[in-house]
């Protein structure tokens, strides 16, 4: 119990985002589906991390230092908070993908693929600043023994994040029959036909991004801050374009009809 409490006290920002996921997910998907989402994505993330610390698949080879053992919960050599983080990152990416493709009547694979790409884009900021955890309150909890090309992070890490995002969202979509049931389409306001909105989940996506950009600036990593901000500014423009183009076409077709 002391270690469980210590996990929350040591990583309050993680559990703040996790609480936001549970509340926004419950309003959006319902409690049962939200818990299903977390119960699937968390173990998928843990398996990916467990494998990567031994074989380098899918994130690239890295190791946890174990410096916080006794202060927070570990599952084998993986801190619990890392597995929990993937649940709200995947859900927030899923919300942003649904809002982007809402007027395309996109099939589930398109939404799943975009969700994985969006989660990977978050890691453009998250992993490089986490590697520098000894310069802020995360601490030096892991390291890549061979470093990496992107601010000390190997490119394989981003592939791994996309794979985990795709597997996580795809598994949820399959088990919940998401595309065929109540969550298949959203209206131009960002609400699906049952009236539940994706916007709180999108706010969560950008809250996580903003938090990590703020930490990046706080530790003085200005090049990383500039690159991360530029990547997400460009991504936002692409997402806005994807969201508007089908809506404009549909509006034109309605006028002609």
C-alpha positions in Angstrom: 0.0 0.0 0.0 2.9 2.4 0.8 4.4 1.8 -2.7 1.0 2.3 -4.3 0.6 5.6 -2.6 4.1 6.5 -3.4 3.5 5.8 -7.1 0.7 8.4 -7.1 2.7 10.9 -5.0 5.8 10.5 -7.2 4.0 10.9 -10.5 0.9 13.2 -9.8 0.9 14.6 -13.3 0.5 11.0 -14.8 -2.5 10.3 -12.5 -4.0 13.7 -13.3 -4.0 12.8 -17.0 -5.2 9.3 -16.2 -8.1 10.8 -14.2 -8.9 13.1 -17.2 -9.0 10.0 -19.5 -11.4 8.2 -17.2 -13.8 11.1 -16.9 -13.7 12.2 -20.6 -13.8 8.6 -21.7 -16.8 7.8 -19.5 -18.7 10.8 -21.0 -17.6 9.8 -24.5 -17.6 6.0 -24.7 -19.3 5.1 -21.4 -17.6 3.5 -18.3 -17.6 0.0 -19.6 -15.9 0.8 -22.9 -13.5 3.2 -21.2 -12.4 0.5 -18.8 -12.2 -1.9 -21.7 -9.9 0.6 -23.5 -7.6 0.9 -20.6 -7.6 -2.8 -19.8 -6.5 -3.6 -23.3 -4.0 -0.7 -24.0 -2.2 -1.0 -20.7 -1.1 -4.6 -21.1 -0.2 -4.1 -24.7 2.0 -1.2 -23.7 3.6 -3.2 -20.9 4.3 -6.1 -23.2 6.0 -3.7 -25.7 8.1 -2.2 -23.0 9.0 -5.6 -21.5 10.1 -6.8 -24.9 12.0 -3.7 -25.8 14.1 -3.8 -22.6 15.2 -7.3 -23.7 15.1 -7.5 -27.4 14.8 -3.9 -28.6 11.4 -4.7 -30.3 9.4 -2.5 -31.0 10.9 0.7 -29.4 14.5 0.0 -29.7 16.8 -1.3 -26.9 16.7 0.6 -23.7 16.9 -0.1 -20.0 15.2 1.2 -16.9 17.6 2.2 -14.2 15.4 1.0 -11.3 16.3 4.1 -9.3 12.8 4.5 -8.1 12.2 0.9 -6.9 10.6 1.0 -3.5 9.1 4.4 -4.3 6.7 3.4 -7.1 5.2 0.2 -8.5 7.1 -1.9 -11.1 5.7 -4.8 -13.2 8.9 -6.8 -13.7 11.4 -4.1 -14.7 8.7 -1.6 -16.1 7.3 1.2 -14.0 3.5 0.9 -13.8 3.1 4.6 -14.6 4.6 4.0 -18.0 2.0 1.5 -19.0 -0.8 3.7 -17.6 0.5 6.6 -19.6 -0.2 4.8 -22.9 -3.9 4.5 -22.0 -4.6 8.2 -22.0 -2.2 8.9 -24.9 -3.9 6.4 -27.1 -7.4 7.6 -26.1 -6.6 11.2 -26.8 -5.1 10.3 -30.2 -8.2 8.2 -30.9 -10.4 11.3 -30.2 -8.4 13.6 -32.4 -8.4 11.0 -35.3 -12.2 10.6 -35.0 -12.7 14.4 -35.1 -10.4 14.7 -38.1 -12.1 12.1 -40.2 -15.6 12.7 -39.0 -17.0 13.8 -42.4 -15.3 11.2 -44.5 -17.4 8.3 -43.2 -14.0 6.7 -42.7 -13.7 3.0 -42.1 -12.2 1.8 -38.8 -8.7 1.1 -40.3 -8.3 4.8 -41.4 -9.2 6.0 -37.9 -7.0 3.4 -36.3 -4.0 4.2 -38.5 -4.4 8.0 -37.9 -4.6 7.3 -34.1 -1.3 5.5 -34.2 0.3 8.3 -36.2 -1.0 10.9 -33.8 0.3 9.0 -30.8 3.7 8.7 -32.4 3.7 12.5 -33.0 3.3 13.1 -29.2 6.4 11.1 -28.7 8.4 13.5 -30.9 8.4 15.6 -27.7 7.7 13.1 -24.9 10.7 10.7 -25.3 13.5 13.2 -25.8 12.5 15.2 -22.8 12.0 11.9 -20.8 15.6 10.9 -21.6 16.6 14.1 -19.9 14.5 13.3 -16.9 17.5 13.8 -14.6 17.1 17.6 -15.3 13.5 17.7 -14.1 11.3 15.9 -11.6 10.9 12.7 -13.7 14.4 11.6 -12.7 16.8 9.4 -14.7 14.5 6.3 -15.0 15.7 4.9 -18.3 18.4 5.2 -21.0 19.3 4.1 -24.5 22.7 2.4 -24.3 23.5 3.4 -27.8 21.7 6.7 -27.9 19.8 7.8 -31.0 19.7 10.1 -33.9 16.8 12.3 -32.7 17.9 14.1 -29.6 19.3 10.9 -28.2 16.3 8.8 -29.2 16.5 6.0 -31.9 14.1 6.3 -34.8 12.8 2.8 -34.0 11.2 4.2 -30.9 8.8 6.2 -33.0 7.9 3.2 -35.1 7.2 1.3 -31.9 4.9 4.1 -30.6 2.9 4.0 -33.8 2.6 0.2 -33.7 1.5 0.2 -30.1 -1.0 3.0 -30.9 -2.4 1.1 -33.8 -2.6 -2.2 -31.9 -4.2 -0.5 -28.9 -6.9 1.3 -30.8 -7.5 -1.6 -33.2 -8.0 -4.0 -30.4 -10.5 -1.7 -28.7 -12.4 -1.1 -32.0 -12.6 -4.8 -32.6 -13.7 -5.8 -29.1 -16.2 -3.0 -28.7 -17.6 -3.2 -32.3 -16.9 0.5 -32.4 -17.4 1.1 -36.1 -20.6 -0.9 -36.3 -22.2 0.3 -33.1 -22.6 3.8 -31.7 -19.3 5.5 -32.4 -19.0 5.3 -36.1 -19.5 8.9 -37.2 -19.3 12.4 -35.7 -21.1 15.5 -36.9 -19.6 18.7 -38.0 -19.7 19.9 -34.3 -17.5 16.9 -33.3 -20.3 15.0 -31.6 -21.4 11.5 -32.6 -25.0 10.7 -33.2 -25.5 9.8 -29.6 -24.5 13.3 -28.6 -21.2 12.5 -26.8 -18.3 14.7 -27.7 -14.6 14.0 -28.7 -13.5 17.5 -27.8 -12.5 16.8 -24.2 -10.3 14.0 -25.4 -8.7 16.4 -28.0 -8.1 18.9 -25.1 -6.4 16.0 -23.3 -4.1 15.4 -26.3 -3.0 19.0 -26.4 -2.7 19.3 -22.6 -0.2 16.4 -22.7 1.6 18.1 -25.5 1.6 21.4 -23.8 2.9 19.9 -20.6 5.9 18.3 -22.3 6.7 21.4 -24.4 6.7 23.4 -21.1 9.1 21.0 -19.5 11.3 21.1 -22.6 11.5 24.9 -22.3 12.0 24.7 -18.5 15.1 22.6 -18.9 16.4 24.9 -21.7 16.2 22.5 -24.6 15.3 25.2 -27.1 16.1 23.2 -30.3 13.9 20.3 -29.2 11.2 22.8 -28.2 11.4 24.5 -31.6 11.3 21.2 -33.5 8.5 19.7 -31.5 6.4 22.9 -31.8 7.0 23.1 -35.5 6.1 19.4 -36.1 2.9 19.8 -34.2 2.0 23.1 -35.9 2.5 21.4 -39.3 0.5 18.4 -38.1 -2.4 20.6 -36.9 -2.5 22.3 -40.3 -2.7 18.9 -42.0 -5.4 17.7 -39.6 -7.5 20.9 -40.1 -7.2 20.5 -43.9 -8.3 16.9 -43.7 -11.2 17.9 -41.5 -12.4 20.7 -43.7 -12.1 19.3 -47.2 -14.6 16.6 -47.0 -17.0 18.9 -45.2 -16.7 21.4 -48.0 -17.4 18.8 -50.6 -20.4 17.5 -48.7 -21.7 21.1 -48.4 -21.3 21.7 -52.1 -23.1 18.4 -52.9 -26.0 19.4 -50.6 -26.4 22.7 -52.4 -26.5 21.0 -55.8 -29.1 18.6 -54.5 
